[in-house]
Amino acid sequence: MNCWYSLKERKMKLKLRILKGAIGILLILFFSISCKDDNVSEPEEQYTGTLTVLQKDAYSDVAGRSSDLWPPHTTTVFKWDNGREVQLNHGTAPEETDAKGNPLLVITKVYTFSCTKIEMELLQKVYKEAVCDNNTNKFLNLAAATTSLEQSFIEGLFDYISKHTRLTCNDSVKDSVVAYFEAGKISKAIAELTNCSWEKDDWKIAFETVLGNVLSHLGHNLSDYHVCNNDAAPQVDLIKNFISTGKVEMPSKNCSGPMMFYTPE
């Protein structure tokens, strides 16, 4: 009888040990999972932002873009869930209209991106600093055509156009272009230019040649100046670089010499 109880007792103790071991393993697994859950951080909230590029014919009071042969003015708008910044780049505000009530600026490109709040705030900060304005480089203002620099540029430009053999249009149109420039009627000159054929690179050469000659005559260097597009280009590059790399970095700026023509890609 004692042997039987002893055997039964041993079996019970063995079962208890197995049960305790199983409970121990379950407790270890439970606390292990609980600890892991405590250490797993939730993904940061994502915010959506846009950079909108708006353009119009430079030095013109007519809404929109009439021709790629004429330089644009470029304004940019940075917008996200918690904020908005606008870079006028010395020019037109998004809400401005012409005499007929049409928005002067038209949208030419929109970039959309997503990131954390910290990244978005940093992007907004760098965007505000992505301009060429400093103490060593000046903004070239040709809008009013009233100063000696502006008037000399207009006169030089229409003189260059009148003599340039690669501008293809009939004589009456060419005469109109020259006459409008001479009268300072920039928007009418641009409208006439749409009836002519001239490669954009030739226009770039024309603008740089005339500006360089005028500035040199006044004792200045072309590299001392920038225009609105010199400001807009790094603002766009900032966002494009972030979209492709995920890094918020101040892009390189090209502020030495007016960037008369600019098309965001």
SULLIN-V422561 format. One record per residue. RES is the residue in one letter. SS is DSSP state (H for helix, E for strand, C for the rest). Layout:
RES,SS  RES,SS
This chain:
M,C  N,H  C,H  W,H  Y,H  S,H  L,H  K,H  E,H  R,H  K,H  M,H  K,H  L,H  K,H  L,H  R,H  I,H  L,H  K,H  G,H  A,H  I,H  G,H  I,H  L,H  L,H  I,H  L,H  F,H  F,H  S,H  I,H  S,H  C,H  K,H  D,H  D,H  N,H  V,C  S,C  E,C  P,C  E,C  E,C  Q,C  Y,E  T,E  G,E  T,E  L,E  T,E  V,E  L,E  Q,E  K,E  D,E  A,C  Y,C  S,C  D,C  V,C  A,C  G,C  R,C  S,C  S,C  D,C  L,C  W,C  P,C  P,E  H,E  T,E  T,E  T,E  V,E  F,E  K,E  W,E  D,C  N,C  G,E  R,E  E,E  V,E  Q,E  L,C  N,C  H,C  G,C  T,C  A,C  P,C  E,C  E,C  T,E  D,C  A,C  K,C  G,C  N,C  P,E  L,C  L,C  V,E  I,E  T,E  K,E  V,E  Y,E  T,E  F,E  S,E  C,E  T,C  K,H  I,H  E,H  M,H  E,H  L,H  L,H  Q,H  K,H  V,H  Y,H  K,H  E,H  A,C  V,C  C,C  D,C  N,C  N,C  T,C  N,C  K,E  F,E  L,C  N,C  L,C  A,C  A,C  A,C  T,C  T,C  S,H  L,H  E,H  Q,H  S,H  F,H  I,H  E,H  G,H  L,H  F,H  D,H  Y,H  I,H  S,H  K,H  H,C  T,C  R,C  L,C  T,E  C,C  N,C  D,H  S,H  V,H  K,H  D,H  S,H  V,H  V,H  A,H  Y,H  F,H  E,H  A,H  G,C  K,C  I,H  S,H  K,H  A,H  I,H  A,H  E,H  L,H  T,C  N,C  C,C  S,E  W,C  E,C  K,H  D,H  D,H  W,H  K,H  I,H  A,H  F,H  E,H  T,H  V,H  L,H  G,H  N,H  V,H  L,H  S,H  H,H  L,C  G,C  H,C  N,C  L,H  S,H  D,H  Y,E  H,E  V,C  C,H  N,H  N,H  D,H  A,H  A,H  P,H  Q,H  V,H  D,H  L,H  I,H  K,H  N,H  F,H  I,H  S,H  T,H  G,C  K,C  V,C  E,C  M,C  P,C  S,C  K,C  N,C  C,C  S,C  G,C  P,C  M,C  M,C  F,C  Y,C  T,C  P,C  E,C
